[in-house]
Amino acid sequence: MVFYISFLASLLTPFRCNVHPNGLSSVQGYNEVLCNGKDEHLQMSLLGGFGLLLPISFLALSTWVVVLVLPQRLREADVTFMQSCNFLFARFRPGAEFFSVLFLVRNLLLAFLPLLPTASARVLGMNLMLALHVTLTAFFKPWKLTASNYLELFLGILQILLITLGTLFVREVDEFSALVTCVTIFLATFVAIFGCMLFGFIKYLSGKRHKKFRYFLCHHKNAAGSVARLLKMELQKRGRQYTTFVDCDDLHDLTKLFWYVGQDTSTFLILGSSEVLKRKWCVGEMVTARVHNVHALLLTWPDFARPDDAFIEQYCKAVPDITDLARFSISRLDVEETLRWLNTLESITMPRSVNSETIAAVVDSLCNGDRSIRFLSHAKGEPDCCIIADLNYMEAAATAYILYNILGRELRRSSRCASPRVIMEGEAIPDIAEAALMVCSNGCFLCPHVADVLLQIARLHRCSLLPILSDDSFRFPDEDFFSELTLQAPVQGLDIRLYAKVIRVMFKEIAIVFSTYNSTQDDLQLRGRQIVNRIDSNSRSISSKLSSLLPHSLSGDLEAIQRTSSMGFEGLKADEKSEKDQDLHNPSEVKGEKGELLKIYSAEFKCPTTSSSF
């Protein structure tokens, strides 16, 4: 690699000749050897020609390794191959290994350029080659170190400058060749400029008629990120024409954000959560949509408040970082006019509960009634994979339906489950359920629906339970939470002991992060595969885990609790009454057994051992 050019130059020596005034030519560096293809020159030419097979073969082999073999070995994680071929691409960043071949091709051409017949052709070819190399380096930034990229650019430009200065001292000038070269370059430059102008004009006209994105979803990630993801998935299922922009999928350069809104968007959809007007980037997108007359719709959340005059007047004080938009030519007056413009937009009301019907209704209104493909409906029959979420929290409910959509495809590979379903309020868990996925969000365990479903799962003998973290701010239950749960039960008559035990046992499993509002679609697909793998590998039910944590003398008590869970909370009160009647007939036996129970539960939950706590 280091001596590639010098080795090539040595082999090409017999082919570089100087022309003398008498019409004869001799080999450069060997003036006594005439370039006539005879005697010594013939021998030198044959040796040089056969010697060229070595660097050319090395180039061909390197190209085969980098272009064909390397991708396959990377998929196989072949570290031995990477170490043995490290000399080829160790200097380049991952993804830019092909630059090792480009460097070899550049060096090969630089070695052949001195064979051109005239000095002007050699200089021109050298400059064009270096200019192309500098352009590719600036575009791809192939070196691992940023400083190496800048150094490569600096040295390339410096070489071009030195070669250009060297042309001032060239005495050998072929006027006809120089004229043909200059005219050719002039015509090529003129055609390139005209072609660029024509391409830009056609691009402008096509952009006016066919936007890259049918919908741009302007949203506050923490409050509406999951709903935005769910809307995009549903819109894309309506047809390829419903392309939808979501920043975590489509925004790779923040400086292009407002360009996407103004130039590449057909309909600008504002997800009107309570905090969306306090996010400077969301407001900047709204200003851009208004200035460029982009068709806009407002999807209002139940807690969304339209901006009034008092809010607009105090806006800069409430959102001081809005001044950061000044570098994008967005002024305070633009923001105030946009806030007033919001009150004139056509609005769609977002239902408080997120489910398949409400999302389908919203998307129907966006697609002007196009119902060619409806929301992925639940499969008929009983589900064997239950998805549990706090349905009163829109983001958690949206995450559950996103998970349902992804698992609907990924569970085809599963050996345990094939039919997922989001469990609705009041729905009973079937006995055939093999796995349950708990979408964890802040406050979810204080939801009556979640408590009811988890207690139903606790009585099943085959159903495993896996926690899914959908919120980065989710706080794992601690002792303060369990103390609060004891004082504030989600449902009257709830068995707090069993419910707390189920929560504790569930988090003995390693939770899977499934963050829908800051992950790409490919990331979510990968998470879906991980969840399916965990479902297949985790065959132990939550019921068996609960039984293993209790002594044998409590197994009957646990079975009784499971039976009351299956009967519901009303059945719990009747069962408790019968237990009290039995205690009156066997006071001494009950006293000893329940005293032992109190010690066990107190040690587990760190609560005082009083009769009221039992």
C-alpha positions in Angstrom: 0.0 0.0 0.0 2.8 2.5 0.9 5.0 1.8 -2.1 2.1 1.2 -4.6 2.8 4.3 -6.7 6.6 4.0 -6.7 6.4 0.3 -7.6 4.0 1.2 -10.5 6.3 4.0 -11.7 9.3 1.7 -11.8 7.4 -0.9 -13.9 6.2 1.9 -16.3 9.7 3.2 -16.9 10.2 1.5 -20.3 7.0 3.2 -21.6 8.0 6.8 -20.6 10.1 8.2 -23.5 11.6 11.6 -24.3 11.4 12.9 -27.9 14.6 14.4 -29.4 14.9 17.0 -32.1 16.1 14.4 -34.6 12.8 12.5 -34.3 14.1 9.7 -32.2 13.0 9.0 -28.6 14.8 7.4 -25.7 13.7 6.0 -22.3 13.6 8.6 -19.5 16.5 8.0 -17.2 18.2 5.8 -19.7 19.0 8.0 -22.7 21.2 5.4 -24.3 18.1 3.1 -24.7 16.0 4.0 -27.7 12.2 3.6 -27.6 12.0 1.5 -30.7 10.7 -1.8 -29.3 13.9 -3.7 -30.1 16.8 -5.2 -28.2 17.1 -3.7 -24.7 13.9 -1.7 -24.9 12.0 -4.8 -25.9 13.4 -6.7 -22.9 12.6 -3.8 -20.5 9.0 -3.5 -22.0 8.4 -7.3 -21.5 9.6 -7.2 -17.9 7.6 -4.1 -17.1 4.4 -5.5 -18.8 4.6 -8.8 -16.9 5.5 -6.9 -13.7 2.3 -4.8 -14.0 0.3 -8.0 -13.5 1.2 -7.9 -9.8 -0.2 -4.5 -8.8 -3.2 -4.9 -11.1 -3.9 -8.4 -9.6 -3.6 -6.8 -6.1 -6.1 -4.2 -7.1 -8.5 -6.8 -8.4 -8.1 -9.0 -5.3 -8.6 -6.0 -3.0 -11.8 -5.0 -4.9 -13.2 -8.5 -4.6 -12.4 -8.6 -0.8 -13.9 -5.2 0.0 -17.0 -5.3 -2.3 -18.0 -8.9 -2.2 -16.4 -10.8 0.7 -16.4 -8.1 3.5 -20.2 -7.6 3.7 -20.7 -11.4 4.1 -18.0 -11.7 6.7 -19.5 -8.8 8.7 -22.8 -10.5 8.8 -21.1 -13.6 10.1 -19.1 -11.6 12.6 -15.8 -13.2 11.4 -13.2 -11.4 13.5 -10.4 -13.5 12.2 -11.0 -12.2 8.6 -11.2 -8.6 9.9 -7.9 -8.9 11.6 -6.2 -10.6 8.6 -7.4 -7.9 6.2 -7.0 -5.0 8.6 -4.3 -3.4 6.5 -6.9 -2.6 3.8 -9.6 -0.8 5.7 -8.3 -0.2 9.3 -7.8 3.5 8.6 -11.3 4.1 7.4 -14.5 4.5 9.4 -17.2 1.8 9.3 -19.2 2.0 6.1 -16.4 3.7 4.2 -14.2 0.6 3.6 -14.7 1.0 -0.2 -12.4 4.0 0.0 -9.4 1.6 0.2 -10.2 0.5 -3.4 -10.7 4.1 -4.5 -7.3 5.0 -3.2 -5.7 2.1 -5.1 -7.5 3.2 -8.3 -6.4 6.8 -7.8 -2.8 5.7 -7.3 -2.9 3.5 -10.4 -4.2 6.3 -12.6 -1.7 8.8 -11.2 1.1 6.4 -12.1 -0.3 6.0 -15.7 -0.8 9.8 -16.3 2.9 10.5 -17.2 2.4 8.3 -20.2 0.2 10.9 -21.9 1.9 12.4 -25.0 1.8 16.1 -24.1 2.6 18.1 -21.0 -0.7 20.0 -21.0 -2.6 16.7 -21.1 -0.6 15.3 -18.2 -1.2 18.4 -16.1 -4.9 18.5 -16.9 -5.3 14.8 -16.1 -3.5 15.2 -12.8 -5.6 18.2 -11.8 -8.9 16.4 -12.7 -7.9 13.3 -10.8 -7.0 15.2 -7.7 -10.1 17.4 -7.9 -12.3 14.3 -8.0 -10.4 12.8 -5.1 -10.9 15.9 -3.0 -14.6 16.0 -3.8 -15.2 12.4 -2.8 -13.2 12.9 0.4 -15.3 16.0 1.3 -18.5 14.1 0.6 -17.9 10.8 2.3 -15.4 11.8 5.1 -13.8 8.3 4.9 -11.1 8.6 7.6 -11.8 7.5 11.1 -10.3 10.6 12.6 -11.9 14.0 11.7 -8.5 15.6 11.6 -7.4 13.1 9.0 -10.2 14.1 6.7 -9.3 17.8 7.0 -5.7 17.0 6.4 -6.5 15.0 3.3 -8.6 17.9 1.9 -5.8 20.4 2.6 -3.1 18.3 1.0 -5.3 17.6 -2.1 -6.0 21.3 -2.6 -2.4 22.1 -2.1 -1.3 19.6 -4.7 -3.7 21.0 -7.2 -2.4 24.5 -6.5 1.2 23.4 -7.0 0.5 21.6 -10.2 -1.4 24.7 -11.5 1.6 26.9 -10.7 3.9 24.5 -12.4 2.1 25.0 -15.7 3.6 28.5 -15.8 7.0 27.0 -16.5 5.9 24.5 -19.2 7.6 25.4 -22.5 6.3 22.5 -24.6 2.9 23.6 -25.9 0.9 21.9 -28.6 -1.5 24.7 -29.6 -3.9 22.4 -31.4 -4.2 19.9 -28.6 -4.5 22.8 -26.1 -7.3 24.4 -28.2 -9.2 21.1 -28.5 -8.9 20.5 -24.7 -10.1 24.0 -23.7 -13.1 23.9 -26.1 -14.0 20.5 -24.8 -13.8 21.6 -21.2 -15.8 24.8 -21.9 -18.6 22.9 -23.7 -18.7 20.3 -20.9 -18.9 23.0 -18.3 -21.7 24.8 -20.2 -23.7 21.6 -20.6 -23.2 20.8 -16.9 -24.5 24.2 -15.8 -27.4 24.1 -18.1 -28.2 20.5 -17.0 -28.2 21.6 -13.3 -30.5 24.5 -14.0 -32.9 22.3 -15.9 -32.8 19.6 -13.2 -33.5 22.3 -10.5 -36.4 23.7 -12.5 -38.0 20.3 -13.1 -37.5 19.4 -9.4 -39.2 22.7 -8.5 -42.2 21.9 -10.7 -42.5 18.3 -9.6 -42.2 19.4 -5.9 -45.2 21.7 -6.4 -47.3 18.9 -7.7 -46.0 15.9 -5.8 -44.8 16.5 -2.3 -42.4 14.0 -0.7 -44.6 13.7 2.4 -48.4 13.6 2.4 -48.5 14.4 6.1 -46.1 16.1 8.5 -46.9 15.3 12.2 -46.0 18.2 14.4 -46.1 16.9 18.0 -44.6 17.1 21.4 -42.7 13.8 21.9 -43.4 13.3 25.6 -47.1 13.9 25.3 -48.0 12.7 21.8 -45.0 10.7 20.4 -46.7 7.3 20.7 -49.9 8.6 19.1 -47.9 10.1 16.3 -46.2 6.8 15.7 -49.5 4.9 15.7 -51.0 7.5 13.3 -48.1 7.0 10.9 -48.4 3.2 10.9 -52.1 3.4 10.2 -51.8 6.1 7.5 -49.1 4.0 5.7 -51.4 1.0 5.7 -54.0 3.0 3.8 -51.6 3.2 0.8 -48.2 4.1 -0.4 -49.4 7.6 -1.3 -49.9 8.4 2.4 -46.3 9.1 3.2 -45.9 10.5 6.7 -43.1 12.5 8.3 -42.1 11.7 11.9 -38.9 13.2 13.0 -37.3 10.1 14.6 -37.7 8.3 11.3 -37.1 11.0 8.7 -35.1 13.8 10.2 -31.4 13.2 9.9 -30.3 16.9 9.8 -32.0 19.4 12.1 -31.1 22.3 9.7 -33.5 20.7 7.1 -36.5 20.5 9.5 -38.2 23.7 8.3 -37.4 22.8 4.7 -39.4 19.6 5.0 -42.3 21.6 6.3 -42.3 24.3 3.7 -41.3 22.5 0.6 -41.9 18.7 1.0 -45.2 18.6 2.9 -48.7 18.5 1.5 -50.7 18.5 4.8 -49.3 19.8 8.1 -51.0 18.0 11.0 -50.6 19.5 14.4 -51.1 17.1 17.3 -52.6 19.5 19.8 -51.4 18.2 23.2 -51.3 20.5 26.2 -47.6 21.4 25.9 -47.2 21.5 22.1 -47.3 25.3 22.0 -44.5 25.6 24.5 -42.0 23.7 22.3 -40.0 26.0 20.2 -39.4 23.6 17.4 -43.1 22.8 17.1 -43.9 26.5 17.0 -41.2 27.0 14.4 -42.8 24.3 12.2 -46.1 26.0 12.6 -44.7 29.4 11.5 -43.1 27.8 8.5 -46.3 26.1 7.5 -48.2 29.4 7.7 -45.6 31.4 5.8 -45.5 28.8 2.9 -49.3 28.4 2.9 -49.1 24.7 3.6 -52.5 23.1 4.2 -52.8 22.6 8.0 -55.1 20.7 10.3 -55.3 20.7 14.1 -55.9 17.5 16.0 -57.0 18.7 19.4 -56.4 16.7 22.6 -59.0 16.9 25.3 -56.8 19.1 27.5 -55.6 21.4 24.6 -56.4 25.1 25.1 -56.4 27.4 22.1 -54.2 30.5 22.5 -56.1 33.6 23.5 -54.8 37.2 23.5 -53.5 37.0 27.1 -51.5 33.9 26.3 -50.1 35.4 23.1 -49.0 38.6 24.9 -47.2 36.7 27.6 -45.8 34.0 25.3 -42.2 35.2 25.1 -42.1 35.3 28.9 -43.6 31.8 29.2 -41.3 30.3 26.5 -38.1 32.4 26.7 -36.1 30.0 24.4 -38.4 30.9 21.4 -35.8 33.6 20.6 -33.5 30.7 19.4 -35.6 30.6 16.2 -34.3 34.0 15.2 -31.3 32.3 13.4 -34.0 30.7 11.1 -35.5 34.2 10.3 -38.5 33.6 12.6 -39.3 36.7 14.6 -41.5 37.3 17.6 -44.2 38.8 15.4 -44.2 35.7 13.2 -44.8 33.6 16.3 -47.7 35.8 17.5 -49.3 35.8 14.1 -49.0 32.0 13.9 -50.6 31.6 17.3 -53.6 33.6 16.1 -53.6 31.6 12.9 -54.1 28.4 14.9 -57.6 29.6 15.9 -58.6 29.7 12.2 -57.6 26.1 11.4 -59.9 23.3 10.7 -59.8 21.0 13.8 -60.4 17.3 14.5 -61.2 16.2 18.1 -59.0 13.4 19.4 -61.1 11.1 21.6 -59.9 10.7 25.1 -59.6 6.9 24.8 -57.3 5.4 22.2 -58.4 2.2 20.6 -58.8 0.7 17.1 -62.1 2.3 16.4 -61.1 5.9 17.5 -57.8 5.8 15.7 -59.5 4.5 12.5 -62.1 7.3 12.8 -59.4 9.9 13.0 -57.5 8.4 10.0 -60.7 8.2 8.0 -61.2 11.9 8.5 -57.6 12.6 7.4 -57.9 10.3 4.3 -61.3 11.8 3.3 -63.1 8.6 4.0 -60.7 6.3 2.2 -61.4 3.0 3.9 -59.7 0.7 1.6 -57.7 -0.8 4.4 -58.9 -0.4 8.0 -57.0 -0.6 11.2 -55.6 -4.1 12.0 -58.5 -5.7 13.8 -58.2 -8.3 16.5 -58.2 -11.9 15.3 -61.2 -13.9 16.0 -61.1 -16.3 18.9 -59.4 -16.1 22.2 -55.9 -14.5 22.5 -52.9 -16.3 23.7 -50.7 -13.2 24.1 -52.3 -10.4 26.2 -51.1 -6.8 26.0 -52.0 -4.8 29.2 -51.8 -1.0 29.5 -53.3 1.9 31.3 -56.0 2.7 28.8 -56.8 6.0 30.5 -53.3 7.3 29.5 -53.3 8.0 25.7 -49.6 7.4 25.3 -49.7 4.0 27.1 -52.7 2.9 25.1 -51.1 4.0 21.8 -47.9 2.1 22.7 -50.0 -1.1 23.4 -51.6 -0.8 19.9 -48.2 -0.2 18.3 -46.9 -3.3 20.1 -49.9 -5.2 18.9 -49.3 -4.2 15.2 -45.6 -5.3 15.4 -46.3 -8.5 17.2 -49.0 -9.4 14.8 -46.2 -10.0 12.2 -43.4 -11.1 14.5 -45.4 -13.8 16.4 -45.6 -15.9 13.2 -42.1 -17.1 14.2 -43.1 -17.9 17.8 -43.5 -21.4 19.0 -45.8 -20.4 21.9 -48.1 -17.6 20.9 -49.8 -16.6 17.6 -52.8 -14.4 18.5 -52.0 -11.1 20.4 -54.7 -8.7 21.7 -54.9 -5.5 23.7 -57.1 -6.3 26.7 -59.9 -3.8 27.1 -61.7 -2.9 30.3 -63.9 -5.6 31.6 -62.5 -8.2 29.3 -61.7 -11.6 30.9 -58.3 -13.3 30.3 -58.9 -16.7 28.7 -57.4 -19.8 30.2 -55.4 -20.5 27.0 -53.2 -17.4 27.5 -49.5 -18.2 27.3 -47.9 -14.8 27.7 -48.9 -11.3 29.0 -47.0 -8.1 28.2 -47.4 -5.3 30.7 -46.8 -1.8 29.2 -45.4 0.1 32.1 -46.1 3.8 32.4 -46.1 6.1 35.4 -49.1 5.5 37.6 -50.2 2.4 35.7 -50.4 0.2 38.7 -52.9 2.5 40.3 -55.3 1.9 37.4 -58.2 -0.4 38.3 -58.2 -2.0 34.9 -54.5 -3.0 35.2 -55.1 -4.3 38.7 -58.0 -6.4 37.6 -56.1 -7.9 34.7 -52.9 -8.7 36.6 -54.9 -10.5 39.3 -56.7 -12.5 36.6 -53.2 -13.5 35.2 -52.0 -14.5 38.6 -54.5 -17.4 38.7 -53.5 -18.8 35.2 -51.2 -21.8 35.4 -49.4 -21.3 32.0 -49.3 -17.5 31.5 -45.9 -15.7 31.9 -45.7 -12.0 32.5 -43.1 -9.7 30.9 -42.7 -5.9 31.7 -42.4 -3.5 28.8 -41.0 -0.1 29.5 -42.6 2.5 27.2 -41.6 5.6 29.1 -38.1 6.8 29.8 -39.3 8.5 33.0 -40.9 5.4 34.4 -40.1 4.8 38.1 -39.9 1.3 39.2 -42.1 0.5 42.3 -40.2 1.0 45.6 -41.2 0.7 49.2 -42.9 4.1 49.2 -45.0 3.0 46.3 -46.1 -0.2 48.1 -46.9 1.9 51.2 -49.0 4.2 49.1 -50.7 1.2 47.4 -51.6 -0.1 50.8 -53.3 3.2 51.7 -54.8 3.9 48.2 -56.1 0.7 46.6 -57.0 1.0 42.9 -60.3 -0.9 43.5 -62.3 -1.3 46.6 -61.9 -4.8 48.0 -58.7 -5.5 46.1 -56.3 -8.0 47.6 -53.4 -5.7 48.2 -51.1 -8.5 49.3 -51.5 -10.6 46.1 -51.4 -7.5 43.9 -48.2 -6.2 45.4 -46.7 -9.7 45.2 -47.6 -9.9 41.4 -45.9 -6.6 40.8 -42.8 -7.6 42.7 -42.5 -10.9 40.9 -43.1 -9.3 37.5 -40.1 -7.0 37.9 -37.8 -10.0 38.8 -37.9 -10.3 35.0 -35.5 -8.1 33.0 -37.8 -5.5 31.4 -37.6 -4.7 27.6 -37.4 -1.0 26.6 -40.0 -0.3 23.9 -39.8 3.5 23.5 -42.1 4.4 20.6 -41.6 8.2 20.6 -37.8 8.3 20.1 -37.1 5.1 18.2 -37.2 4.5 14.5 -39.4 1.9 12.8 -36.5 -0.4 12.3 -35.6 -0.2 16.0 -39.2 -1.0 17.0 -39.2 -4.1 14.7 -36.0 -5.2 16.4 -37.5 -4.8 19.8 -40.5 -6.8 18.6 -38.2 -9.7 17.7 -36.6 -9.5 21.1 -40.0 -9.6 22.8 -41.0 -12.7 20.8 -37.7 -14.4 21.7 -38.3 -13.6 25.4 -41.9 -15.0 25.1 -40.5 -18.2 23.7 -37.7 -18.6 26.2 -39.7 -17.6 29.3 -42.2 -20.5 29.8 -42.6 -20.2 33.6 -45.9 -18.8 34.6 -46.4 -15.9 37.0 -48.6 -18.3 39.1 -45.8 -20.8 39.6 -43.4 -18.0 40.6 -45.9 -16.8 43.2 -46.3 -20.3 44.6 -42.6 -20.8 44.8 -42.2 -17.7 47.0 -44.8 -18.9 49.5 -44.4 -21.7 52.0 -46.3 -25.0 51.4 -48.8 -24.1 54.2 -49.9 -21.1 52.2 -50.6 -22.9 49.0 -54.2 -23.4 49.9 -54.5 -19.7 50.8 -53.0 -18.8 47.4 -55.4 -21.0 45.6 -58.3 -19.4 47.4 -57.0 -16.0 46.4 -56.8 -17.1 42.8 -60.3 -18.4 42.9 -61.5 -15.0 44.3 -59.6 -13.2 41.6 -61.4 -15.3 39.0 -64.8 -14.5 40.6 -64.1 -10.8 40.7 -64.1 -8.3 43.4 -67.6 -8.8 44.5 -66.9 -12.5 45.1 -63.9 -11.5 47.2 -66.2 -10.0 49.9 -68.3 -13.1 50.2 -65.2 -15.3 50.4 -63.8 -13.2 53.2 -67.1 -13.5 55.1 -66.9 -17.3 54.9 -63.3 -17.3 56.1 -64.3 -15.1 59.1 -67.1 -17.6 60.0 -64.6 -20.4 59.9 -62.2 -18.5 62.1 -64.8 -18.2 64.8 -65.1 -22.0 65.0 -61.3 -22.7 65.1 -59.8 -19.6 67.0 -56.7 -21.3 68.3 -55.7 -22.9 65.0 -56.3 -19.7 63.0 -54.4 -17.6 65.5 -51.2 -19.6 65.1 -51.5 -19.9 61.3 -52.3 -16.3 60.7 -49.6 -15.2 63.0 -47.1 -17.1 60.8 -48.7 -15.5 57.8 -48.2 -12.0 59.3 -44.5 -12.6 59.8 -44.0 -13.8 56.3 -45.9 -10.9 54.6 -44.3 -8.3 57.0 -40.8 -9.5 56.1 -41.6 -9.4 52.4 -43.3 -6.0 52.3 -41.7 -4.4 55.3 -45.0 -3.4 56.9 -45.9 -3.6 60.7 -47.2 -6.9 61.9 -50.7 -5.9 63.1 -53.9 -7.7 62.7 -55.3 -4.8 60.6 -52.5 -5.2 58.0 -53.6 -8.8 57.5 
